[in-house]
Amino acid sequence: MNLQTVEEAVNKCTLFFKKLNLEISISEFDEDFVQIDFPREYEEIIYTSEDFLEYVDGIEDINFSLENVYIKNISQHPIFATDQLESLLDKIRFHFENEEFTLEVVKFPFLLGIANVKYSYYSKYAPSCTTYYALEIKYKGNQKLSLEEEKKIIKTFIFEYYQATNILLETTELFDFDTEFYGFEEEEEENDDKLKDICINELIEYNDSIESYLKAADTKDSEIKFLCYYKIIEFFSPKVAKLKAYEIMSRKLETIKYRNVENDDLNKLFEISDSYKKSKSDSELCKTVLSISVDIIDIFNLLPVSIIKFICKNTKLNPKDINYELNQENIDSIFQQLGRILYSTRNKIVHAKSNYVSDGFECKNEDLNELNEFLSKATFQILIWNNKLPKHSK
């Protein structure tokens, strides 16, 4: 980078800080790096000259809000900075890139730091630039998403990030921290200088069930977690029931395409209609969704041992025989049993205070956390299945 170009950007940025009466200064710079002194910071805040020039390019048109700060081609959304996330960022760079924009977690959010100073949201307990990290969207052209569209993209990115790292990013608004907000427990981490780069070029399409998935990942309460996962199954049940009915109906209509329709044909069509109504019922919805979207052989062993034994007893199967050579009839029986277990467990939780009568299919309380681990994988498969459907089927 040309030193003169960097110096011009430094002068422009300094004038901007003075214009807004911001207690921010630029202490050092050269052709490669720029160091900025934010108030109440204990770390050296250093940007590459390339990143700095990109920020300064649109600095005069900066737009502030508590949930998002943006300039003409860069938008930053605050997320909580945690020790766990800091440790991960030193090892893995997980980012999204397509033809329109890039999206990633950034450690020293320049725009959010400016906003914190503007709002005076900093103290010795909450430094102005490192209290938050940012989910940063960097646009490649003049086309920008609306704030609501950015939020949806960010939700899908958080979903993908969680799958890759097992860390749930938590979006927030900028606010004046209470001195007791943070715990200051420190854990020693093994140092690893190698940075793993993970770049994805496709995000799962946003739908409301992603909110349920992230809520399940965030909560510690096993019953609420279960209900969040169950809500995902409920969300897709009408769609799955229709798709199955359309497929069966289509096959039936093909068989009578070139002949006269008989009474038996009409009866079959009514049977398909009745089957569709049944598959939408509460007691059938789990089986309906799981059977079309989940690879049960792949994740069967993630179920609690008590449930594996229960299903195998009722289906007369040996756990060792549950593999990809299993016939469809037996697989359907597994789904039937599992669907009933999930439905009964849901009813036990929801109706616990209204004299609920057990039917013997409920998951034991001590096994609910393990069942949730299974559901985390199962509902992930459901979301991926839905994402791969053609647009006319979504």
RODO-2510 file (C-alpha; in nm, 4 decimals, decimal comma):
residues 394
     n   res          X          Y          Z
     1     m     0,0000     0,0000     0,0000
     2     n     0,1289     0,3493    -0,0860
     3     l     0,2266     0,5423     0,2281
     4     q     0,0896     0,8699     0,0908
     5     t    -0,2510     0,7094     0,0311
     6     v    -0,2565     0,5817     0,3897
     7     e    -0,1545     0,9228     0,5239
     8     e    -0,4362     1,0955     0,3329
     9     a    -0,6852     0,8465     0,4812
    10     v    -0,5422     0,9074     0,8297
    11     n    -0,5861     1,2835     0,7905
    12     k    -0,9421     1,2395     0,6645
    13     c    -1,0284     1,0111     0,9567
    14     t    -0,8687     1,2457     1,2114
    15     l    -1,0777     1,5368     1,0837
    16     f    -1,3888     1,3186     1,1115
    17     f    -1,3104     1,2328     1,4751
    18     k    -1,2633     1,6013     1,5565
    19     k    -1,5831     1,6987     1,3760
    20     l    -1,7854     1,4606     1,5968
    21     n    -1,5872     1,5431     1,9126
    22     l    -1,4823     1,1804     1,9510
    23     e    -1,2020     1,0869     2,1884
    24     i    -1,0360     0,8679     1,9291
    25     s    -0,6917     0,9221     1,7801
    26     i    -0,4538     0,7535     1,5391
    27     s    -0,1244     0,6885     1,7155
    28     e     0,0846     0,5148     1,4499
    29     f     0,0654     0,4164     1,0863
    30     d     0,2763     0,2983     0,7965
    31     e     0,2066     0,1493     0,4549
    32     d     0,0863    -0,1788     0,6074
    33     f    -0,0873    -0,1024     0,9377
    34     v    -0,2807     0,1668     1,1241
    35     q    -0,3048     0,1745     1,5048
    36     i    -0,6037     0,3541     1,6585
    37     d    -0,6415     0,4577     2,0221
    38     f    -0,9999     0,4065     2,1387
    39     p    -1,0854     0,5243     2,4928
    40     r    -1,0635     0,2769     2,7809
    41     e    -0,8918     0,0191     2,5626
    42     y    -0,6263    -0,2091     2,7027
    43     e    -0,5437    -0,3795     2,3750
    44     e    -0,3593    -0,2413     2,0741
    45     i    -0,6254    -0,1849     1,8076
    46     i    -0,4461    -0,2359     1,4778
    47     y    -0,5988    -0,2575     1,1293
    48     t    -0,4360    -0,3471     0,8024
    49     s    -0,4025    -0,0408     0,5813
    50     e    -0,6385    -0,2047     0,3283
    51     d    -0,9149    -0,2512     0,5868
    52     f    -0,8586     0,0981     0,7242
    53     l    -0,8926     0,2571     0,3798
    54     e    -1,2189     0,0705     0,3220
    55     y    -1,3630     0,2006     0,6492
    56     v    -1,2479     0,5571     0,5908
    57     d    -1,3784     0,5636     0,2337
    58     g    -1,7385     0,5935     0,3552
    59     i    -1,6813     0,7343     0,7026
    60     e    -1,8461     1,0715     0,6400
    61     d    -2,1777     0,9001     0,5586
    62     i    -2,1810     0,6779     0,8653
    63     n    -2,5247     0,5824     1,0007
    64     f    -2,5672     0,5026     1,3690
    65     s    -2,8221     0,2896     1,5493
    66     l    -2,7988     0,0590     1,8488
    67     e    -2,8483    -0,2551     1,6411
    68     n    -2,6453    -0,1703     1,3328
    69     v    -2,3803     0,0792     1,2175
    70     y    -2,3074     0,1139     0,8482
    71     i    -2,1341     0,3146     0,5807
    72     k    -2,1925     0,2927     0,2065
    73     n    -2,0548    -0,0607     0,1567
    74     i    -1,9935    -0,2003     0,5068
    75     s    -2,2473    -0,2908     0,7737
    76     q    -2,1612    -0,4067     1,1277
    77     h    -2,4025    -0,5804     1,3678
    78     p    -2,2884    -0,6221     1,7316
    79     i    -2,2459    -0,9634     1,8926
    80     f    -2,1175    -1,0440     2,2400
    81     a    -1,7413    -1,0911     2,2657
    82     t    -1,6644    -1,3987     2,4755
    83     d    -1,3416    -1,5741     2,5706
    84     q    -1,4589    -1,8852     2,3884
    85     l    -1,5236    -1,6913     2,0675
    86     e    -1,1927    -1,5026     2,0959
    87     s    -1,0073    -1,8320     2,1261
    88     l    -1,1887    -1,9689     1,8216
    89     l    -1,1152    -1,6621     1,6080
    90     d    -0,7449    -1,7174     1,6692
    91     k    -0,7790    -2,0633     1,5156
    92     i    -1,0585    -2,0533     1,2593
    93     r    -1,1747    -1,7908     1,0124
    94     f    -1,5258    -1,8957     0,9158
    95     h    -1,6759    -1,6678     0,6527
    96     f    -1,9325    -1,6494     0,3763
    97     e    -1,8747    -1,5088     0,0307
    98     n    -2,0825    -1,4830    -0,2844
    99     e    -2,0926    -1,2441    -0,5788
   100     e    -2,2744    -0,9732    -0,3800
   101     f    -2,1074    -0,9588    -0,0381
   102     t    -1,8897    -1,1222     0,2256
   103     l    -1,9963    -1,1939     0,5837
   104     e    -1,7762    -1,2819     0,8787
   105     v    -1,7031    -1,2178     1,2459
   106     v    -1,4537    -0,9332     1,3017
   107     k    -1,2654    -0,8863     1,6263
   108     f    -1,2034    -0,5071     1,6391
   109     p    -1,5249    -0,3576     1,4944
   110     f    -1,4173    -0,0121     1,3765
   111     l    -1,7689     0,1213     1,3123
   112     l    -1,9128    -0,0138     1,6379
   113     g    -1,6168     0,1311     1,8267
   114     i    -1,6973     0,4744     1,6863
   115     a    -2,0650     0,4282     1,7825
   116     n    -1,9750     0,3301     2,1397
   117     v    -1,7623     0,6441     2,1770
   118     k    -2,0389     0,8578     2,0258
   119     y    -2,2934     0,7167     2,2738
   120     s    -2,0373     0,7187     2,5615
   121     y    -2,0973     0,3456     2,6054
   122     y    -1,7635     0,2593     2,7584
   123     s    -1,5945     0,2381     3,0967
   124     k    -1,3062     0,0591     3,2657
   125     y    -1,5293    -0,2506     3,2657
   126     a    -1,6394    -0,2186     2,9038
   127     p    -1,3801    -0,0894     2,6536
   128     s    -1,5148     0,1045     2,3582
   129     c    -1,3975    -0,1209     2,0744
   130     t    -1,3462    -0,4708     2,2183
   131     t    -1,6611    -0,5082     2,4291
   132     y    -1,8328    -0,6359     2,1147
   133     y    -1,7307    -0,8235     1,8061
   134     a    -1,9232    -0,7629     1,4861
   135     l    -2,0922    -0,9605     1,2173
   136     e    -1,9633    -0,7579     0,9254
   137     i    -2,1288    -0,7531     0,5852
   138     k    -1,9011    -0,6076     0,3189
   139     y    -2,0747    -0,5345    -0,0116
   140     k    -1,8929    -0,5724    -0,3428
   141     g    -2,1152    -0,3344    -0,5369
   142     n    -2,3772    -0,0641    -0,4900
   143     q    -2,6641    -0,3085    -0,4270
   144     k    -2,7435    -0,3307    -0,0533
   145     l    -2,9818    -0,5398     0,1509
   146     s    -3,2377    -0,3776     0,3774
   147     l    -3,1841    -0,4003     0,7528
   148     e    -3,4487    -0,6723     0,7812
   149     e    -3,2871    -0,8703     0,4987
   150     e    -2,9482    -0,8354     0,6675
   151     k    -3,0953    -0,9702     0,9925
   152     k    -3,2297    -1,2789     0,8137
   153     i    -2,8964    -1,3409     0,6412
   154     i    -2,7231    -1,3058     0,9781
   155     k    -2,9580    -1,5615     1,1374
   156     t    -2,8728    -1,8152     0,8673
   157     f    -2,5016    -1,7385     0,9074
   158     i    -2,5288    -1,7941     1,2848
   159     f    -2,6983    -2,1280     1,2105
   160     e    -2,4135    -2,2346     0,9793
   161     y    -2,1512    -2,1032     1,2244
   162     y    -2,3013    -2,3094     1,5052
   163     q    -2,2937    -2,6249     1,2919
   164     a    -1,9270    -2,5708     1,2055
   165     t    -1,7937    -2,4568     1,5441
   166     n    -2,0529    -2,5484     1,8111
   167     i    -2,0424    -2,1836     1,9222
   168     l    -2,3685    -1,9914     1,9203
   169     l    -2,3171    -1,6271     1,8254
   170     e    -2,5442    -1,3943     2,0208
   171     t    -2,6623    -1,0759     1,8523
   172     t    -2,7357    -0,7757     2,0713
   173     e    -2,7802    -0,4007     2,0704
   174     l    -2,5181    -0,1540     2,1857
   175     f    -2,5873    -0,0482     2,5429
   176     d    -2,4234     0,1019     2,8504
   177     f    -2,2821    -0,1946     3,0371
   178     d    -2,3504    -0,2474     3,4040
   179     t    -2,0276    -0,3044     3,5957
   180     e    -2,1451    -0,6495     3,6988
   181     f    -2,2409    -0,7644     3,3507
   182     y    -1,9233    -0,9537     3,2793
   183     g    -1,7712    -1,2418     3,4677
   184     f    -1,3950    -1,2321     3,4462
   185     e    -1,3114    -1,6005     3,4603
   186     e    -1,0115    -1,6798     3,2456
   187     e    -0,9275    -2,0157     3,0984
   188     e    -0,5893    -2,1110     2,9669
   189     e    -0,6034    -2,2198     2,6063
   190     e    -0,3483    -2,4088     2,4050
   191     n    -0,1777    -2,1806     2,1595
   192     d    -0,2023    -2,2771     1,7965
   193     d    -0,0581    -2,0334     1,5450
   194     k    -0,2226    -2,1984     1,2449
   195     l    -0,5413    -2,0245     1,1315
   196     k    -0,7930    -2,2576     0,9718
   197     d    -0,9844    -2,0860     0,6921
   198     i    -1,3413    -2,2010     0,6248
   199     c    -1,5225    -2,0178     0,3459
   200     i    -1,8768    -2,1108     0,2464
   201     n    -2,0493    -1,9735    -0,0627
   202     e    -2,4069    -2,0738     0,0174
   203     l    -2,6221    -2,0037     0,3218
   204     i    -2,9336    -2,1938     0,4162
   205     e    -3,2446    -2,0033     0,3114
   206     y    -3,4076    -1,8225     0,6027
   207     n    -3,7335    -1,9502     0,7509
   208     d    -3,8943    -1,9123     1,0932
   209     s    -3,7837    -2,2571     1,2104
   210     i    -3,4209    -2,1379     1,2169
   211     e    -3,5225    -1,9091     1,5046
   212     s    -3,6516    -2,2140     1,6933
   213     y    -3,3295    -2,4050     1,6264
   214     l    -3,1117    -2,1213     1,7569
   215     k    -3,3378    -2,0782     2,0608
   216     a    -3,2995    -2,4487     2,1366
   217     a    -2,9216    -2,4185     2,1086
   218     d    -2,9214    -2,1184     2,3410
   219     t    -3,1402    -2,2463     2,6256
   220     k    -3,0158    -2,4642     2,9116
   221     d    -3,3642    -2,5839     3,0126
   222     s    -3,4067    -2,9360     2,8704
   223     e    -3,7864    -2,9124     2,8417
   224     i    -3,7814    -2,5772     2,6598
   225     k    -3,5042    -2,7096     2,4350
   226     f    -3,7168    -3,0148     2,3495
   227     l    -4,0225    -2,7999     2,2718
   228     c    -3,8139    -2,5768     2,0419
   229     y    -3,6985    -2,8792     1,8435
   230     y    -4,0532    -3,0164     1,8381
   231     k    -4,1738    -2,6822     1,7035
   232     i    -3,9471    -2,7299     1,4011
   233     i    -4,1121    -3,0642     1,3286
   234     e    -4,4549    -2,9015     1,3633
   235     f    -4,3490    -2,6188     1,1326
   236     f    -4,2719    -2,8556     0,8436
   237     s    -4,5503    -3,1100     0,8983
   238     p    -4,8134    -2,9456     0,6708
   239     k    -4,5573    -2,9154     0,3902
   240     v    -4,4380    -3,2742     0,4231
   241     a    -4,7939    -3,4087     0,4365
   242     k    -4,8826    -3,2211     0,1178
   243     l    -4,5689    -3,3349    -0,0652
   244     k    -4,6392    -3,6978     0,0199
   245     a    -5,0040    -3,6629    -0,0857
   246     y    -4,9050    -3,4907    -0,4132
   247     e    -4,6598    -3,7691    -0,4932
   248     i    -4,9124    -4,0478    -0,4286
   249     m    -5,1897    -3,8606    -0,6074
   250     s    -4,9670    -3,7959    -0,9073
   251     r    -4,8797    -4,1644    -0,9382
   252     k    -5,2464    -4,2606    -0,9153
   253     l    -5,3525    -4,0089    -1,1780
   254     e    -5,0851    -4,1405    -1,4130
   255     t    -5,2349    -4,4919    -1,3884
   256     i    -5,5786    -4,3708    -1,5063
   257     k    -5,4518    -4,1266    -1,7664
   258     y    -5,5443    -4,3342    -2,0714
   259     r    -5,8459    -4,5335    -1,9527
   260     n    -6,1943    -4,4815    -1,8195
   261     v    -6,2191    -4,3944    -1,4513
   262     e    -6,3825    -4,6666    -1,2410
   263     n    -6,5393    -4,6594    -0,8951
   264     d    -6,2337    -4,8267    -0,7467
   265     d    -6,0177    -4,5447    -0,8821
   266     l    -6,2367    -4,2874    -0,7110
   267     n    -6,2221    -4,4836    -0,3862
   268     k    -5,8425    -4,4825    -0,4079
   269     l    -5,8408    -4,1049    -0,4493
   270     f    -6,0603    -4,0691    -0,1395
   271     e    -5,8222    -4,2994     0,0490
   272     i    -5,5311    -4,0743    -0,0477
   273     s    -5,7259    -3,7744     0,0793
   274     d    -5,8017    -3,9507     0,4089
   275     s    -5,4376    -4,0525     0,4423
   276     y    -5,3331    -3,6883     0,3945
   277     k    -5,5699    -3,5744     0,6707
   278     k    -5,4379    -3,8448     0,9039
   279     s    -5,0736    -3,7517     0,8381
   280     k    -5,1514    -3,3950     0,9477
   281     s    -5,2881    -3,5077     1,2840
   282     d    -5,0796    -3,4335     1,5924
   283     s    -5,0148    -3,7993     1,6659
   284     e    -4,8812    -3,8656     1,3147
   285     l    -4,6949    -3,5454     1,2368
   286     c    -4,3595    -3,6558     1,3830
   287     k    -4,3533    -3,9769     1,1828
   288     t    -4,4675    -3,7882     0,8719
   289     v    -4,1855    -3,5345     0,8892
   290     l    -3,9045    -3,7591     1,0119
   291     s    -3,9696    -4,0347     0,7593
   292     i    -3,9222    -3,8062     0,4603
   293     s    -3,6406    -3,5822     0,5810
   294     v    -3,4204    -3,7681     0,8320
   295     d    -3,1574    -4,0381     0,7809
   296     i    -3,2537    -4,2396     1,0882
   297     i    -2,9880    -4,5059     1,0294
   298     d    -2,7160    -4,2414     1,0508
   299     i    -2,8270    -4,0963     1,3856
   300     f    -3,0185    -4,3818     1,5508
   301     n    -2,7368    -4,4531     1,7977
   302     l    -2,7579    -4,0954     1,9272
   303     l    -3,0889    -4,1797     2,0934
   304     p    -3,0833    -4,2567     2,4670
   305     v    -3,0154    -4,6248     2,5340
   306     s    -3,3556    -4,6605     2,7016
   307     i    -3,5316    -4,5397     2,3852
   308     i    -3,3185    -4,7618     2,1594
   309     k    -3,4157    -5,0632     2,3711
   310     f    -3,7825    -4,9572     2,3749
   311     i    -3,7990    -4,9163     1,9957
   312     c    -3,6140    -5,2413     1,9299
   313     k    -3,8444    -5,4314     2,1678
   314     n    -4,1597    -5,2951     2,0015
   315     t    -4,0313    -5,3504     1,6467
   316     k    -3,8664    -5,6879     1,7272
   317     l    -3,5361    -5,5600     1,5856
   318     n    -3,1841    -5,6158     1,7081
   319     p    -2,9903    -5,2871     1,7472
   320     k    -2,7055    -5,4446     1,5487
   321     d    -2,9419    -5,4957     1,2548
   322     i    -3,0285    -5,1270     1,2241
   323     n    -2,8104    -5,0436     0,9266
   324     y    -2,8494    -4,9425     0,5636
   325     e    -2,9534    -5,2962     0,4665
   326     l    -3,2722    -5,2661     0,6732
   327     n    -3,5897    -5,2893     0,4638
   328     q    -3,8329    -4,9993     0,4343
   329     e    -4,1046    -5,1682     0,6379
   330     n    -3,8768    -5,1903     0,9404
   331     i    -3,7548    -4,8333     0,8926
   332     d    -4,1170    -4,7158     0,8860
   333     s    -4,1783    -4,9061     1,2095
   334     i    -3,8868    -4,7243     1,3727
   335     f    -4,0258    -4,3895     1,2626
   336     q    -4,3698    -4,4886     1,3917
   337     q    -4,2305    -4,5686     1,7367
   338     l    -4,0034    -4,2640     1,7484
   339     g    -4,2856    -4,0346     1,6386
   340     r    -4,5071    -4,1621     1,9164
   341     i    -4,2289    -4,1176     2,1746
   342     l    -4,1749    -3,7560     2,0693
   343     y    -4,5483    -3,6843     2,0651
   344     s    -4,6030    -3,8373     2,4115
   345     t    -4,2987    -3,6567     2,5535
   346     r    -4,4305    -3,3296     2,4168
   347     n    -4,7708    -3,3895     2,5786
   348     k    -4,6111    -3,4799     2,9129
   349     i    -4,4193    -3,1500     2,9156
   350     v    -4,7041    -2,9303     2,7934
   351     h    -4,9758    -3,0872     3,0092
   352     a    -4,7684    -3,1622     3,3188
   353     k    -4,9866    -2,9392     3,5372
   354     s    -5,3217    -3,0706     3,4161
   355     n    -5,3310    -3,4274     3,5485
   356     y    -5,1508    -3,5770     3,2501
   357     v    -5,1955    -3,9545     3,2218
   358     s    -4,8907    -4,1428     3,0925
   359     d    -4,9252    -4,3747     2,7914
   360     g    -4,5857    -4,5376     2,8508
   361     f    -4,4162    -4,3818     2,5470
   362     e    -4,2661    -4,0763     2,7157
   363     c    -3,8929    -4,0168     2,7337
   364     k    -3,7618    -4,0493     3,0907
   365     n    -3,6692    -3,7180     3,2542
   366     e    -3,3103    -3,8270     3,3041
   367     d    -3,2778    -3,9061     2,9308
   368     l    -3,4232    -3,5805     2,7978
   369     n    -3,0859    -3,4090     2,7495
   370     e    -2,9619    -3,7009     2,5441
   371     l    -3,2822    -3,7032     2,3388
   372     n    -3,2249    -3,3329     2,2708
   373     e    -2,8791    -3,4138     2,1339
   374     f    -3,0472    -3,6514     1,8913
   375     l    -3,3091    -3,3908     1,7991
   376     s    -3,0384    -3,1324     1,7340
   377     k    -2,9032    -3,3592     1,4579
   378     a    -3,2469    -3,4663     1,3351
   379     t    -3,3869    -3,1131     1,3033
   380     f    -3,0663    -3,0015     1,1341
   381     q    -3,1294    -3,2702     0,8724
   382     i    -3,4890    -3,1473     0,8369
   383     l    -3,3688    -2,7907     0,7738
   384     i    -3,1148    -2,9073     0,5166
   385     w    -3,3771    -3,1274     0,3470
   386     n    -3,6104    -2,8284     0,3203
   387     n    -3,3332    -2,6085     0,1844
   388     k    -3,2682    -2,8538    -0,1006
   389     l    -3,6300    -2,8637    -0,2137
   390     p    -3,7089    -2,6927    -0,5448
   391     k    -3,8579    -2,3474    -0,5004
   392     h    -4,2088    -2,4543    -0,6020
   393     s    -4,2092    -2,7074    -0,3155
   394     k    -4,0979    -2,4657    -0,0404
***
